[in-house]
Amino acid sequence: MCVTAAVIRYTTHGRHRRGVATTYLQDRIAVGQSCPVFISRNPDFRLPTNPSLPIVMIGPGTGLAPFRAFIQERGKYHSCYSS
């Protein structure tokens, strides 16, 4: 599996900040080296069954990556139901 990520580094209020996962991948993992991950399934974390129901997605520090599949699924369902 490949990962594409933007490394997060910035300064605010005089303190240097960095993304935990992105800087780990950038600074400590060599290209081609594997990195262990933990995947936790949650059957309750899903889109509503009604594809026309609006949704609000909040990623507290996670960015958009965890929600990309939901956005793609919503687009797939929309094209199926709007035809």
C-alpha positions in Angstrom: 0.0 0.0 0.0 1.2 3.5 -0.8 0.5 6.6 1.2 0.4 10.2 -0.1 0.5 12.8 2.7 1.3 16.4 3.2 3.8 17.0 6.0 2.4 19.3 8.6 4.9 21.8 10.2 4.0 25.3 11.4 4.6 27.7 14.2 1.9 29.3 16.3 2.2 31.5 19.4 5.9 31.0 19.3 5.7 27.2 19.4 6.7 24.8 16.7 4.0 22.3 15.8 4.1 19.3 13.6 1.7 16.5 12.5 2.4 13.3 14.4 1.8 10.8 11.5 3.1 13.0 8.7 6.4 13.9 10.3 6.9 10.3 11.5 6.5 9.1 7.9 8.7 11.9 6.5 11.5 11.8 9.1 11.7 8.2 10.3 10.5 5.9 7.5 12.6 5.4 4.4 11.0 5.1 1.0 10.0 1.4 0.5 10.2 0.7 4.3 7.1 -0.7 5.9 5.3 1.0 8.7 2.9 -0.9 11.1 -0.7 0.4 11.3 -3.7 -0.4 13.4 -7.1 -0.5 11.7 -10.1 -0.4 13.9 -13.4 -1.3 12.4 -16.6 0.5 13.6 -19.8 -0.8 12.0 -21.7 2.2 13.4 -19.5 4.7 11.5 -21.4 4.8 8.1 -23.4 7.0 5.8 -27.1 7.3 6.3 -29.1 4.9 4.1 -31.0 7.8 2.5 -28.5 9.3 -0.1 -30.3 12.6 -0.3 -29.9 13.3 3.5 -27.3 16.0 4.1 -24.3 15.0 6.2 -21.8 16.9 8.3 -18.3 15.4 8.6 -15.9 16.7 11.3 -12.3 15.5 11.3 -10.8 16.6 14.6 -7.2 16.8 13.5 -7.6 14.0 11.0 -8.0 16.1 7.9 -10.1 14.8 4.9 -8.3 11.5 4.4 -10.7 9.4 6.7 -13.7 10.8 4.9 -12.6 10.4 1.2 -14.4 7.1 0.9 -17.6 8.6 2.3 -17.4 11.4 -0.2 -16.7 9.0 -3.1 -19.6 6.7 -1.9 -22.0 9.6 -1.7 -21.1 10.5 -5.3 -21.6 7.0 -6.4 -25.0 6.8 -4.8 -26.0 10.2 -6.1 -25.2 9.2 -9.7 -27.1 5.9 -9.3 -30.3 7.6 -7.9 -30.3 10.6 -10.1 -30.3 8.7 -13.4 
